[in-house]
């Protein structure tokens, strides 16, 4: 009698996974990166970026409190909060809501606008010198605004439109000049520097053709200042940031892919030409609105995006940390010129220009050493 054949060992049944709850978002944690998906939307969060963003937001709140509570008439935090809620005394309400708050809001919005504008240009050109004040977009906006101030004697709204037209015209001119040889970062920066020098001469000429009073006003505006800013200025640049910054964030993924190179971006399904054009328009518009409200404020657009990138240590564009960094830098610079140099009325553009010039020298030396290595 032959032995019964051995039963074949069967594999254990696969565990049954419970069905996912409706609306549940699967999370995949990889190292320091957390990805969250819902439907067709994929969001990617870097742990370090979140920490840096939170730290910059905390620094921003601290700067705001110091700006609103200190000065010739010191106020406590409860007094400031009551004034903001409309329940403060007459003096505190005037100091907070009429003198300090419009200037602070203008500084925060202008700093964020310039920084995001610089971050977009640096990513598009893949060059640390790619910023609106280096390439010439800021000078172009200043030219448009000066034409309205000196020649047309226009209103605030017309100055904003003039700055916007001047910035867009400058961007178009630079783009056409480099288009024949390819829109490369180095060519764009070099051509932009040349156009910027030309526009600087045009601005000087416009001032010489103005009357004595107009020349003084135009020259004071060209330095870049946050003094005597009202809610009209804060509202104008605030609306621009509220509209343009979300658009920039929506295109942030495409910006990161374009930064990797045109071939790579096209392989990933990105329409490079349209994406670059849309991002360039957003960058120019942000710089133009900021310049129209305060005048040219130098080097915030150059330094703030690079400082935020060094903190988050990410290859992405990092527009949110860049916006917070720009707002903090400009608010701190304005706070310093108000408190340290008081009672002298030192424009904030002087402080940012001095610090930014030193930063630019350091950046050029660093890039030169990298090219030699």
Beta strands, then each sheet from edge to edge (+ up, - down):
strand 1: 27-30
strand 2: 33-38
strand 3: 41-46
sheet 1: 1+ 2- 3+
end
